[in-house]
Amino acid sequence: MLKPTTLIFALMFSLSSVITSASEVNIYSARKEMLIKPLLDQFTQATDIKVNLVTGKADALLARLLNEGKLTPADVLLTTDAGRLYRAKQAGMLQSVDSSYLNQHIPAYLRDIDNQWFGLSTRARPIMYSTDRVKPESLSTYEALAQPEFKGKVCIRSSSNIYNQSLVASMLAADEAAKTGQFLQDFVKNFAQPPKGGDRDQIKAVANGICDVTIANTYYLAGMINGNNKDQQEAAAKISIFWPNQGGRGTHVNISGAGIIKSSKNRAAAVKLLEFLASEEAQAWYAQTNNEYPVRQGVAYSPLLESWGTFKADQINLSRLGELNAQAVKLMDKAGWR
Amino acid sequence: MANEKDTWSHLVDTVLLEYVTNTFYLVMGVAVGVTSIGITSAWLIARCDFFGRSFFAWALVLPLAMPAYIIAYTYTGLLDFSGPLQSFLRHTFDWGYGDYYFPEIKSLGGAICMMSLVLYPYVYLLARTAFANQSASLFEAGQLAGLNARQRFFNISLPLARPTIVVGLSLALMETLADYGTVQYFGVNVFSTGIFRTWFGLGDGLAASQLSSLLLVVVLFLLGLEQFSRRKAKYVQQGGRVITAVKLNSVNQLLAQLFCVVVVMLGFLLPFIQLAYWTIVEAEQVFDATFWQLTLNSLKLASITALLAVIIALAFAYMQRFTRPNRFTASLVFLAGLGYALPGTIIAVGVMLPFSTLDHFIHEQAAHFGIETGLIFSGSLVMLVFAYLIRFLAVSLGNINTAMDNITPYIDEAAKTLGEKTSGIIWRVHLPLLKTSLLSSGLLVFVDTLKELPATMALRPFNFNTLAVRSFELANDEQLANAAPAVITIVLVGLIPVIWLNASMHSNSKTQ
């Protein structure tokens, strides 16, 4: 009879996998597969460099990188917000990249000061309002949504969501903490319902008259307009976008971006990949496929993005969002923003 | 990063109380939900005879194949303000927002309902076996003592089945504590969401792991309390005639059928229909060639994990049976099952450390000989299966231990006097008696592994996808419709062992 222990070991070794190949690049990606794989396939076609991909939640991937240390097979970390790239840099997991191509095409405020990470697409988080019930003249800034006139009129998702954390961090960066704290106290009083669901749910709530305004990422609205769901299309048709803080610092934007891992064994291929992701065709893909804003100047928007008009983006250095994240969460806890 | 003391005083000042009270209500609510549905359905199937009984016997297991967060999304789609039901009501009666009352699905109550609907099968499966195997003589004794049917249920059946029911209940509740997807989507702040918020939002991994430990202490306390409460009682049953089911009269038949139909409908059929509708009408990409690979990957991981979980649980059970009862082995078994109460991401991060330490150690040793080993276990399926085992071992441990306890030691002694060696006792006496529990615990681990998402995401090797991962990837930006084909496949693959298990349990009960 086979001993159970022998069996277990045999099974375990049959499962262990070792990767070896000549020209390849290994990616840990917090961007979902369908929102990055088509680009990576194009890259492989153009360069003959094989791309290996693991997608996952950014924080779990960071933990994995940290544990694997200098032996990690990963060459590139892709995330969907600047905060995690900042954390990766703080933990010493990234390395500086000196690429004149990247420096030329990615604006300075969308990359790390030491060029340890680069923004590859921007995601704007404006105010969205009911076209029927709200006059755009009554809107101005994020801060103004805390005014008493919006009592019971605001829907927004949970503060556990990174997009809201980054938004509040951007306010902290612009103003003193006490003011942001006061804003949060008043803002929470204006909520029409306790925060639940995602950005799409807030947009639907506005369309259905549960509330009048929300703050949401534009690509969610775009997804509702372009998707196959009739209810969502109808809901999205009742929504307009307002670009807040245009007279001041600008509308809050976050990025999806990438950095190269410190111990990367395929550094040249990794740099090539980053440069490819900043190329004109890749940048156009971000805009066309997921309605994110290209970081590169002169790249055409999708017709939908075009229809929403141009706006002034908050050009705060995005590292600040990472630095201020914990403080933002604490203030939101204190204000009772669930 | 952040100062741990600061974090704790912040948590205590602001959100900790909410985490604790919400978690308390959630666990209590799910406890009531799963015991009432689970025990009622188990009793109906095990002890009552009515038309459709053998169909419902396995149909009642089906909700097990539904991940809680999936059912949460589907019911939100149906019952939300903008969903078809409320829209219909508004159109028909010309109501607007605020003109009528409708229970809010995205709430604590909603979360309790969702989890009760998919977690009751734990109680059902275990209680059914317990009820079915109760000996007839005890009931005859009860009848002679003048107990009516209700008294016989509450004074004989229920107390006898209690240890088994508690195993099922504790599994359901641990799963509830570990849930993140549902509570997060419904905006209910509980311990699991708090752990992640502390870790990711406040950037304090230490405080997050302290929160996790606190959670485990509570679980330990509850389990310990239960064991303490029946410390003196021994639940060894005499063999003998197994009780036969009572034929129900026509009114009661109808009630029994109605109950089973409603439970299966809510826990499985309705969400399944919604998913099927999405697959057909809305999903952008339906089945393609990669689906076979995904299904194969999922099957491979789930069956290996199920097999190992059963073997390990069996080993633990024998360790306890063949050694003198001692605290050490007992607490070892106890600890081995705790992983079930923790979210998969926490388990994943937890197993990373020992494996990467081992990998670094091997790498450094090999470097002396000029060999570069790199990472051997980290990022391999070995580590992933290990994480699954940590997470799901409770399921097989609970099941198999209870079944082992139910085999009276006299059988061993009788077999010995008849000249059986230990191996003979195991193969020819114990295994046939344990067969049902081995199969059902294997099934539970199999289905759990099939559905598992966070640990799989965090630990899988490059370019390796499973059905659960794909469903998450396709449920892009809060859109479940696109994920429907993958979810349906998970459910269908999960059905295979459910049906197979039921068939083999059926043939098992015939041969007995």
Chai-1 contact restraints between the chains, C-beta under 6 A:
chainA,res_idxA,chainB,res_idxB,connection_type,confidence,min_distance_angstrom,max_distance_angstrom,comment,restraint_id
A,P4,B,I311,contact,1.0,0.0,6.0,A-B,restraint_1
A,L11,B,I304,contact,1.0,0.0,6.0,A-B,restraint_2
A,M12,B,V382,contact,1.0,0.0,6.0,A-B,restraint_3
A,L15,B,L381,contact,1.0,0.0,6.0,A-B,restraint_4
A,L15,B,V382,contact,1.0,0.0,6.0,A-B,restraint_5
A,S16,B,S380,contact,1.0,0.0,6.0,A-B,restraint_6
A,S16,B,V382,contact,1.0,0.0,6.0,A-B,restraint_7
A,S17,B,S380,contact,1.0,0.0,6.0,A-B,restraint_8
A,S17,B,P461,contact,1.0,0.0,6.0,A-B,restraint_9
A,K32,B,E473,contact,1.0,0.0,6.0,A-B,restraint_10
A,E33,B,E473,contact,1.0,0.0,6.0,A-B,restraint_11
A,N52,B,F462,contact,1.0,0.0,6.0,A-B,restraint_12
A,N52,B,N463,contact,1.0,0.0,6.0,A-B,restraint_13
A,L53,B,N463,contact,1.0,0.0,6.0,A-B,restraint_14
A,V54,B,F462,contact,1.0,0.0,6.0,A-B,restraint_15
A,G56,B,M457,contact,1.0,0.0,6.0,A-B,restraint_16
A,G56,B,A458,contact,1.0,0.0,6.0,A-B,restraint_17
A,D59,B,F200,contact,1.0,0.0,6.0,A-B,restraint_18
A,A60,B,T345,contact,1.0,0.0,6.0,A-B,restraint_19
A,A60,B,A458,contact,1.0,0.0,6.0,A-B,restraint_20
A,A63,B,V349,contact,1.0,0.0,6.0,A-B,restraint_21
A,N67,B,M352,contact,1.0,0.0,6.0,A-B,restraint_22
A,N67,B,L353,contact,1.0,0.0,6.0,A-B,restraint_23
A,N67,B,S356,contact,1.0,0.0,6.0,A-B,restraint_24
A,E68,B,S356,contact,1.0,0.0,6.0,A-B,restraint_25
A,E68,B,S378,contact,1.0,0.0,6.0,A-B,restraint_26
A,L71,B,G374,contact,1.0,0.0,6.0,A-B,restraint_27
A,L71,B,L375,contact,1.0,0.0,6.0,A-B,restraint_28
A,S158,B,G187,contact,1.0,0.0,6.0,A-B,restraint_29
A,S160,B,R197,contact,1.0,0.0,6.0,A-B,restraint_30
A,P194,B,G187,contact,1.0,0.0,6.0,A-B,restraint_31
A,P195,B,G187,contact,1.0,0.0,6.0,A-B,restraint_32
A,K196,B,K106,contact,1.0,0.0,6.0,A-B,restraint_33
A,K196,B,F186,contact,1.0,0.0,6.0,A-B,restraint_34
A,K196,B,G187,contact,1.0,0.0,6.0,A-B,restraint_35
A,G197,B,K106,contact,1.0,0.0,6.0,A-B,restraint_36
A,G198,B,E478,contact,1.0,0.0,6.0,A-B,restraint_37
A,R200,B,E478,contact,1.0,0.0,6.0,A-B,restraint_38
A,K204,B,S82,contact,1.0,0.0,6.0,A-B,restraint_39
A,N208,B,F81,contact,1.0,0.0,6.0,A-B,restraint_40
A,N208,B,S82,contact,1.0,0.0,6.0,A-B,restraint_41
A,G209,B,Y97,contact,1.0,0.0,6.0,A-B,restraint_42
A,I210,B,Y97,contact,1.0,0.0,6.0,A-B,restraint_43
A,Y220,B,D477,contact,1.0,0.0,6.0,A-B,restraint_44
A,G223,B,D477,contact,1.0,0.0,6.0,A-B,restraint_45
A,N228,B,E282,contact,1.0,0.0,6.0,A-B,restraint_46
A,N229,B,E282,contact,1.0,0.0,6.0,A-B,restraint_47
A,A326,B,A2,contact,1.0,0.0,6.0,A-B,restraint_48
A,A326,B,L202,contact,1.0,0.0,6.0,A-B,restraint_49
A,A326,B,G203,contact,1.0,0.0,6.0,A-B,restraint_50
A,V329,B,G201,contact,1.0,0.0,6.0,A-B,restraint_51
A,V329,B,L202,contact,1.0,0.0,6.0,A-B,restraint_52
A,K330,B,H10,contact,1.0,0.0,6.0,A-B,restraint_53
A,D333,B,T14,contact,1.0,0.0,6.0,A-B,restraint_54
A,D333,B,V15,contact,1.0,0.0,6.0,A-B,restraint_55
A,K334,B,T14,contact,1.0,0.0,6.0,A-B,restraint_56
A,R338,B,N189,contact,1.0,0.0,6.0,A-B,restraint_57
